[in-house]
Amino acid sequence: MKMVNYSVLEHTVLLLNPSLGDRLVVSSTDQLITAYEPPEEDKEQAVTWALSEGLEHNKGHRLTLTHPKAVKQVVWHGKGDYLSSVMPDNSSNLQVLIHQVSKRRTQNPFRKNKGLVQCVSFHPLRPYFFVATQRYVRVYNLIKQELTKKLMTNCKWISSMAIHPGGDNLICGSYDCRLAWFDLDLSTKPYKMLRHHKKALRGVAYHRNYPLFASGADDGSVIVCHGMVYNDLLQNPLIVPVKVLKGHQITHDLGVLDVTFHPTQPWVFSSGADTTIRLFT
């Protein structure tokens, strides 16, 4: 399945099929959604699922997930059938939800959340789920349904997180101007702390194919670094700053809100508080 896009509108998450790429993938995605048959016993769920029809369907809308509270983040599992949404709320045990598109089923994996959840991510290769609260990143095994690791970030407040495509390294950005790089095979403490930005970090990202990672911050800059990960477990990652990219105007003390790499090209996109999205090549 290849559901390639989503849109977040406060309490609502829209699943879209933009009809881009391979026609067979586009048509098989639609077939999978329309082939759904509701179960005989309809259990009450935290989220309301609705199938889009008419004009909405013609615009590419396929499913609408209505949440009880405002959604801050949505992430896809690599295989495309699962996604997770985050609704930060310290007074609620309904901060993180995992949705299965083919069965239109929503699960609350955590009956008790240990702190205010900032962001989550699926492991690219293994059944692990990363949950970042203000100061810690907890790694859960989804099959065994147990906590496997707790990472100490040495940051006051985590803002963002990204996992290396190889799965053994992780970066966290924080509002106290730090970027923590973790080698998950090495330690539960940061392998390296970077303090290249002068203001709060808002977004971090790895490139899928190139040994690059980027961070965006309220100082209005995007910093691209070379981050080489070796197959030899005895050789530590090589981290070297490459380029400081500027272009966004600081608006209401906010700069770059998020960064992401192009899936194949060495290009980085950044979104800013100045209501622009910029592409650096």
PATORGU-227498 format. One record per residue: residue in three letters; x, y, z of N, C-alpha, C in turn. Coordinates in steps of 0.2 Angstrom, whole numbers, padded with zeros to 4 digits, always signed. Layout:
AlaXYZXYZXYZ ...
***
This chain:
Met+0004-0006+0000+0000+0000+0000+0004+0006+0000 Lys+0002+0011-0003+0006+0018-0004+0002+0024-0003 Met+0000+0025+0003-0004+0031+0005+0001+0036+0006 Val+0002+0041+0001+0008+0045+0002+0007+0052+0005 Asn+0002+0053+0007+0001+0060+0010-0004+0060+0015 Tyr-0004+0066+0019-0009+0067+0025-0009+0074+0026 Ser-0015+0077+0029-0015+0084+0031-0018+0084+0038 Val-0016+0089+0042-0018+0089+0049-0022+0096+0049 Leu-0028+0096+0051-0032+0102+0052-0035+0102+0059 Glu-0031+0104+0064-0033+0104+0071-0035+0097+0074 His-0041+0096+0074-0043+0089+0077-0044+0084+0072 Thr-0043+0086+0065-0044+0081+0060-0038+0079+0056 Val-0037+0073+0054-0032+0071+0050-0035+0068+0043 Leu-0033+0071+0038-0035+0069+0031-0030+0064+0028 Leu-0032+0058+0026-0028+0054+0022-0029+0055+0014 Leu-0024+0057+0011-0025+0059+0004-0021+0054-0001 Asn-0024+0053-0007-0021+0049-0012-0020+0054-0018 Pro-0014+0058-0018-0013+0063-0023-0012+0061-0030 Ser-0013+0054-0032-0012+0051-0038-0006+0053-0042 Leu+0000+0053-0038+0006+0054-0041+0010+0047-0041 Gly+0015+0047-0046+0019+0041-0046+0016+0035-0050 Asp+0017+0029-0048+0015+0023-0052+0007+0022-0052 Arg+0004+0021-0058-0003+0021-0058-0005+0014-0054 Leu-0002+0009-0055-0004+0003-0051-0004+0004-0044 Val+0001+0008-0041+0001+0009-0034-0005+0013-0032 Val-0006+0019-0036-0012+0023-0035-0018+0019-0035 Ser-0019+0015-0040-0026+0011-0040-0026+0006-0034 Ser-0021+0003-0033-0021-0002-0028-0022+0001-0021 Thr-0020+0007-0020-0021+0010-0013-0029+0012-0013 Asp-0032+0014-0018-0039+0015-0018-0043+0009-0017 Gln-0041+0003-0020-0044-0003-0020-0044-0006-0013 Leu-0038-0005-0009-0038-0007-0002-0043-0003+0002 Ile-0043+0003+0001-0048+0007+0005-0055+0005+0004 Thr-0057+0005-0002-0064+0003-0004-0066-0004-0002 Ala-0061-0009-0001-0062-0016+0000-0064-0017+0007 Tyr-0063-0012+0011-0064-0013+0019-0071-0015+0020 Glu-0072-0020+0025-0079-0022+0027-0079-0021+0035 Pro-0084-0017+0037-0084-0016+0044-0085-0023+0048 Pro-0082-0023+0054-0083-0030+0058-0090-0030+0061 Glu-0092-0036+0062-0099-0037+0065-0100-0034+0071 Glu-0095-0034+0076-0096-0030+0082-0092-0024+0082 Asp-0095-0018+0081-0092-0012+0080-0090-0009+0087 Lys-0083-0009+0089-0081-0007+0095-0080+0001+0095 Glu-0081+0004+0101-0080+0011+0101-0073+0012+0101 Gln-0071+0018+0097-0064+0020+0096-0063+0027+0098 Ala-0057+0029+0100-0055+0036+0102-0056+0040+0096 Val-0056+0038+0090-0056+0042+0083-0061+0040+0079 Thr-0065+0044+0076-0070+0043+0071-0067+0043+0064 Trp-0068+0037+0061-0066+0036+0054-0072+0038+0049 Ala-0071+0041+0044-0076+0043+0039-0073+0042+0032 Leu-0076+0039+0027-0074+0038+0020-0077+0045+0016 Ser-0072+0047+0012-0073+0053+0008-0077+0051+0002 Glu-0082+0056+0000-0086+0054-0006-0087+0061-0010 Gly-0089+0060-0016-0091+0066-0020-0085+0070-0022 Leu-0086+0077-0021-0081+0082-0022-0075+0081-0018 Glu-0075+0079-0012-0069+0078-0008-0065+0072-0011 His-0069+0067-0013-0065+0061-0016-0062+0063-0022 Asn-0065+0067-0026-0062+0070-0033-0056+0074-0031 Lys-0055+0077-0026-0050+0081-0024-0044+0077-0021 Gly-0045+0071-0020-0040+0066-0018-0041+0064-0010 His-0046+0067-0007-0047+0065+0000-0050+0057+0000 Arg-0047+0053+0004-0050+0046+0005-0053+0045+0012 Leu-0049+0047+0017-0052+0045+0024-0051+0051+0028 Thr-0056+0052+0033-0055+0058+0038-0055+0055+0045 Leu-0050+0056+0049-0049+0054+0056-0050+0060+0060 Thr-0056+0060+0064-0058+0065+0068-0056+0063+0075 His-0051+0067+0078-0048+0066+0085-0052+0070+0090 Pro-0051+0067+0097-0055+0071+0102-0051+0078+0104 Lys-0045+0078+0102-0041+0084+0103-0037+0086+0098 Ala-0034+0092+0098-0029+0095+0092-0023+0090+0091 Val-0022+0089+0085-0016+0084+0083-0010+0089+0082 Lys-0004+0087+0085+0002+0091+0084+0006+0087+0079 Gln+0006+0081+0078+0011+0077+0074+0008+0071+0071 Val+0009+0069+0065+0007+0063+0062+0013+0060+0059 Val+0015+0053+0060+0020+0050+0056+0018+0043+0054 Trp+0021+0041+0048+0019+0035+0045+0024+0029+0046 His+0021+0023+0047+0026+0017+0047+0028+0016+0040 Gly+0034+0013+0040+0037+0012+0033+0033+0008+0028 Lys+0029+0004+0030+0026-0001+0026+0019+0003+0024 Gly+0017+0008+0027+0011+0012+0024+0004+0010+0026 Asp+0004+0005+0031-0003+0003+0033-0004+0006+0040 Tyr+0001+0008+0044+0000+0011+0050+0003+0018+0050 Leu-0001+0022+0055+0002+0029+0056+0000+0030+0063 Ser+0004+0035+0066+0003+0037+0073+0002+0045+0073 Ser-0003+0047+0078-0004+0054+0079-0003+0056+0086 Val-0001+0062+0087+0001+0064+0094-0004+0070+0096 Met-0007+0070+0102-0011+0075+0105-0008+0077+0112 Pro-0003+0081+0112+0000+0083+0119-0005+0085+0124 Asp-0005+0082+0129-0010+0084+0135-0008+0080+0141 Asn-0005+0084+0146-0002+0081+0152-0007+0078+0156 Ser-0014+0080+0156-0019+0078+0160-0023+0072+0157 Ser-0020+0070+0151-0024+0064+0148-0019+0058+0146 Asn-0022+0052+0146-0019+0046+0144-0020+0045+0137 Leu-0022+0050+0133-0024+0049+0126-0020+0054+0122 Gln-0013+0053+0123-0008+0057+0120-0006+0054+0113 Val-0005+0048+0113-0002+0044+0107-0007+0039+0104 Leu-0009+0039+0098-0013+0034+0095-0010+0031+0089 Ile-0011+0025+0088-0009+0021+0082-0015+0019+0078 His-0015+0020+0071-0020+0019+0067-0018+0014+0062 Gln-0023+0009+0060-0021+0004+0055-0026+0006+0049 Val-0024+0008+0043-0028+0011+0038-0033+0005+0035 Ser-0030-0001+0034-0033-0006+0030-0039-0009+0034 Lys-0039-0008+0041-0044-0011+0045-0048-0005+0049 Arg-0046+0001+0047-0049+0007+0050-0050+0006+0058 Arg-0044+0004+0061-0044+0003+0068-0039+0008+0071 Thr-0041+0010+0077-0037+0015+0081-0035+0011+0088 Gln-0029+0012+0090-0027+0009+0097-0023+0014+0101 Asn-0025+0014+0107-0021+0018+0112-0016+0013+0115 Pro-0009+0014+0113-0004+0009+0116-0002+0010+0123 Phe-0003+0016+0125-0001+0018+0132-0007+0020+0137 Arg-0008+0016+0142-0013+0018+0146-0011+0023+0151 Lys-0004+0024+0152-0001+0029+0156+0004+0032+0152 Asn+0004+0039+0151+0010+0042+0148+0014+0045+0153 Lys+0021+0044+0153+0025+0046+0158+0028+0053+0155 Gly+0024+0058+0156+0026+0065+0154+0022+0067+0148 Leu+0024+0074+0146+0020+0077+0140+0024+0074+0134 Val+0020+0071+0130+0023+0068+0124+0024+0074+0119 Gln+0031+0074+0116+0032+0079+0111+0032+0077+0104 Cys+0035+0071+0103+0034+0068+0096+0036+0060+0096 Val+0034+0057+0091+0035+0050+0091+0038+0048+0084 Ser+0040+0042+0083+0043+0039+0077+0043+0032+0077 Phe+0042+0029+0071+0043+0022+0070+0050+0020+0068 His+0052+0015+0070+0059+0012+0068+0058+0010+0060 Pro+0063+0012+0056+0063+0011+0049+0063+0003+0047 Leu+0066-0001+0052+0067-0008+0050+0064-0013+0055 Arg+0064-0011+0061+0062-0016+0066+0056-0013+0070 Pro+0052-0018+0074+0046-0016+0077+0046-0012+0083 Tyr+0050-0006+0082+0051-0002+0088+0048+0005+0087 Phe+0046+0008+0093+0042+0014+0092+0045+0019+0097 Phe+0047+0025+0095+0051+0029+0099+0046+0035+0101 Val+0046+0036+0108+0041+0041+0111+0046+0046+0114 Ala+0046+0053+0112+0050+0058+0116+0045+0062+0120 Thr+0047+0062+0126+0044+0067+0131+0048+0073+0132 Gln+0048+0077+0137+0052+0083+0137+0059+0082+0138 Arg+0061+0077+0142+0068+0076+0143+0071+0069+0141 Tyr+0066+0064+0139+0068+0057+0138+0065+0055+0131 Val+0069+0050+0129+0066+0046+0123+0065+0039+0125 Arg+0059+0036+0125+0058+0029+0127+0057+0025+0120 Val+0060+0019+0120+0060+0015+0114+0056+0009+0117 Tyr+0050+0007+0113+0046+0002+0115+0046-0003+0109 Asn+0046-0010+0111+0045-0015+0107+0037-0016+0106 Leu+0035-0015+0099+0028-0016+0098+0025-0023+0098 Ile+0029-0028+0097+0027-0035+0097+0027-0037+0104 Lys+0032-0036+0108+0032-0038+0115+0028-0034+0119 Gln+0027-0028+0117+0023-0023+0121+0027-0021+0127 Glu+0033-0020+0127+0037-0018+0133+0042-0013+0131 Leu+0044-0009+0136+0050-0004+0136+0056-0008+0135 Thr+0060-0006+0130+0067-0009+0129+0072-0004+0131 Lys+0071+0002+0130+0077+0007+0131+0074+0014+0133 Lys+0078+0017+0137+0076+0024+0139+0082+0029+0138 Leu+0082+0033+0133+0088+0038+0132+0087+0044+0136 Met+0093+0046+0139+0094+0052+0142+0097+0057+0138 Thr+0093+0062+0136+0095+0067+0131+0100+0073+0133 Asn+0100+0074+0140+0103+0080+0143+0101+0086+0140 Cys+0095+0086+0138+0091+0092+0136+0086+0094+0140 Lys+0084+0101+0141+0079+0103+0145+0072+0102+0142 Trp+0071+0102+0135+0065+0101+0132+0066+0099+0125 Ile+0064+0093+0123+0065+0090+0117+0059+0094+0112 Ser+0061+0095+0106+0057+0098+0101+0055+0094+0095 Ser+0060+0090+0093+0060+0086+0087+0065+0080+0088 Met+0063+0075+0083+0067+0069+0083+0067+0066+0076 Ala+0073+0062+0074+0073+0059+0068+0078+0053+0069 Ile+0076+0047+0065+0080+0041+0066+0083+0040+0059 His+0090+0038+0060+0094+0037+0054+0091+0031+0050 Pro+0091+0031+0043+0088+0026+0039+0091+0019+0041 Gly+0097+0018+0043+0100+0012+0045+0097+0009+0052 Gly+0094+0014+0056+0090+0012+0062+0094+0012+0068 Asp+0101+0013+0068+0105+0012+0074+0107+0019+0077 Asn+0105+0024+0074+0107+0031+0076+0101+0036+0076 Leu+0101+0041+0081+0095+0045+0082+0097+0052+0083 Ile+0094+0057+0081+0095+0064+0083+0089+0067+0086 Cys+0090+0071+0091+0085+0075+0095+0087+0082+0095 Gly+0082+0087+0093+0083+0094+0093+0079+0096+0100 Ser+0082+0102+0102+0079+0104+0109+0078+0112+0108 Tyr+0073+0114+0113+0072+0121+0113+0078+0125+0117 Asp+0082+0121+0120+0088+0124+0123+0094+0124+0119 Cys+0093+0125+0112+0098+0126+0107+0103+0120+0106 Arg+0101+0114+0108+0106+0108+0107+0103+0103+0102 Leu+0108+0100+0099+0106+0094+0095+0110+0088+0098 Ala+0106+0083+0100+0109+0077+0103+0109+0071+0098 Trp+0115+0068+0097+0116+0062+0092+0117+0056+0097 Phe+0113+0051+0096+0113+0045+0099+0115+0039+0095 Asp+0120+0035+0097+0122+0029+0094+0119+0024+0098 Leu+0113+0021+0096+0109+0016+0100+0113+0010+0102 Asp+0118+0008+0098+0122+0002+0100+0127+0004+0106 Leu+0128+0010+0107+0134+0012+0111+0132+0014+0118 Ser+0126+0018+0119+0125+0020+0125+0118+0023+0125 Thr+0115+0024+0131+0108+0028+0132+0109+0035+0133 Lys+0116+0037+0133+0117+0044+0133+0120+0047+0127 Pro+0119+0053+0125+0121+0056+0118+0129+0054+0117 Tyr+0130+0052+0111+0137+0051+0108+0140+0058+0107 Lys+0136+0063+0105+0138+0069+0104+0133+0074+0105 Met+0135+0080+0108+0130+0086+0108+0133+0091+0104 Leu+0128+0094+0099+0130+0099+0095+0126+0106+0097 Arg+0130+0111+0097+0127+0118+0099+0129+0123+0094 His+0127+0121+0088+0128+0126+0082+0123+0131+0081 His+0117+0130+0084+0112+0136+0083+0112+0140+0089 Lys+0110+0146+0088+0110+0151+0094+0103+0152+0097 Lys+0098+0149+0094+0091+0149+0097+0088+0142+0096 Ala+0082+0141+0099+0078+0135+0099+0078+0131+0093 Leu+0079+0125+0093+0079+0120+0087+0071+0118+0087 Arg+0069+0118+0080+0062+0116+0079+0061+0110+0075 Gly+0066+0108+0071+0065+0102+0067+0072+0099+0065 Val+0072+0093+0065+0078+0089+0063+0077+0084+0058 Ala+0081+0082+0053+0080+0077+0048+0086+0074+0046 Tyr+0086+0067+0044+0091+0063+0041+0089+0063+0033 His+0094+0062+0029+0093+0061+0022+0092+0053+0021 Arg+0088+0051+0017+0087+0043+0016+0093+0040+0013 Asn+0097+0043+0009+0102+0040+0005+0109+0043+0006 Tyr+0109+0050+0007+0116+0053+0008+0117+0053+0015 Pro+0124+0054+0017+0126+0054+0024+0125+0061+0026 Leu+0119+0064+0027+0118+0071+0028+0112+0071+0034 Phe+0113+0076+0038+0107+0078+0042+0106+0085+0043 Ala+0100+0088+0045+0099+0095+0045+0095+0097+0051 Ser+0096+0103+0053+0092+0106+0059+0090+0113+0057 Gly+0084+0114+0059+0081+0121+0058+0080+0124+0065 Ala+0081+0131+0066+0080+0134+0072+0077+0141+0072 Asp+0076+0144+0077+0073+0151+0078+0078+0156+0076 Asp+0084+0154+0075+0089+0159+0073+0088+0161+0065 Gly+0083+0157+0062+0082+0158+0055+0086+0154+0050 Ser+0090+0150+0053+0095+0146+0049+0094+0138+0049 Val+0096+0135+0043+0096+0128+0043+0103+0126+0042 Ile+0105+0122+0047+0112+0119+0047+0112+0112+0044 Val+0116+0111+0039+0117+0104+0036+0124+0101+0038 Cys+0124+0095+0041+0130+0092+0043+0131+0085+0039 His+0137+0084+0039+0139+0077+0036+0139+0072+0042 Gly+0135+0067+0042+0134+0062+0047+0135+0055+0044 Met+0142+0053+0044+0143+0046+0041+0143+0041+0047 Val+0138+0036+0045+0138+0030+0049+0141+0024+0046 Tyr+0145+0020+0050+0149+0015+0047+0146+0008+0048 Asn+0147+0003+0044+0144-0004+0045+0149-0007+0051 Asp+0155-0005+0051+0159-0008+0057+0157-0005+0063 Leu+0154-0009+0068+0152-0007+0074+0157-0004+0079 Leu+0163-0005+0077+0169-0003+0081+0171+0005+0079 Gln+0168+0007+0074+0170+0014+0071+0164+0018+0073 Asn+0165+0024+0076+0160+0028+0078+0158+0033+0072 Pro+0152+0035+0073+0149+0040+0067+0154+0046+0067 Leu+0155+0048+0060+0159+0054+0059+0154+0060+0058 Ile+0154+0065+0062+0150+0071+0061+0153+0077+0060 Val+0152+0081+0054+0156+0087+0052+0151+0092+0050 Pro+0150+0098+0052+0146+0103+0050+0148+0105+0042 Val+0143+0106+0038+0145+0107+0031+0143+0114+0029 Lys+0136+0116+0030+0134+0122+0028+0129+0126+0032 Val+0129+0132+0033+0124+0136+0036+0119+0139+0031 Leu+0113+0138+0030+0108+0140+0025+0104+0145+0028 Lys+0103+0151+0025+0099+0157+0028+0095+0159+0022 Gly+0089+0162+0024+0084+0164+0019+0077+0166+0022 His+0076+0163+0028+0069+0164+0031+0070+0171+0036 Gln+0065+0174+0036+0064+0180+0040+0061+0178+0047 Ile+0064+0181+0052+0062+0179+0059+0056+0183+0060 Thr+0050+0180+0062+0044+0183+0063+0041+0181+0070 His+0039+0186+0074+0037+0185+0080+0042+0180+0084 Asp+0048+0181+0084+0053+0178+0087+0054+0170+0085 Leu+0050+0169+0079+0051+0162+0077+0054+0162+0070 Gly+0058+0156+0069+0062+0156+0063+0060+0150+0058 Val+0064+0145+0058+0063+0139+0054+0059+0134+0059 Leu+0053+0132+0056+0049+0128+0060+0050+0120+0059 Asp+0052+0119+0053+0053+0112+0051+0058+0111+0045 Val+0061+0105+0045+0065+0104+0039+0064+0097+0037 Thr+0065+0095+0030+0065+0088+0028+0069+0088+0021 Phe+0072+0082+0020+0076+0081+0014+0071+0078+0008 His+0073+0080+0002+0071+0076-0004+0072+0069-0003 Pro+0068+0065-0005+0069+0057-0004+0075+0055-0008 Thr+0077+0058-0014+0082+0055-0018+0088+0060-0019 Gln+0086+0067-0020+0091+0072-0022+0094+0075-0015 Pro+0100+0078-0016+0103+0081-0010+0100+0088-0009 Trp+0094+0089-0008+0090+0095-0007+0087+0095-0001 Val+0086+0101+0002+0083+0101+0009+0077+0107+0008 Phe+0072+0105+0011+0066+0110+0011+0065+0112+0019 Ser+0064+0118+0019+0062+0121+0026+0056+0125+0026 Ser+0052+0125+0031+0046+0129+0032+0047+0134+0038 Gly+0045+0140+0037+0047+0146+0042+0041+0149+0044 Ala+0042+0153+0050+0036+0157+0052+0034+0163+0048 Asp+0039+0164+0043+0037+0169+0038+0033+0167+0033 Thr+0029+0161+0034+0024+0158+0029+0027+0156+0022 Thr+0034+0155+0022+0037+0152+0016+0040+0145+0017 Ile+0040+0142+0012+0043+0135+0011+0049+0136+0006 Arg+0055+0135+0008+0061+0136+0004+0065+0130+0003 Leu+0067+0129-0003+0071+0124-0006+0078+0126-0007 Phe+0083+0122-0003+0090+0123-0004+0093+0117-0008 Thr+0097+0119-0013+0100+0113-0017+0108+0114-0017 
***
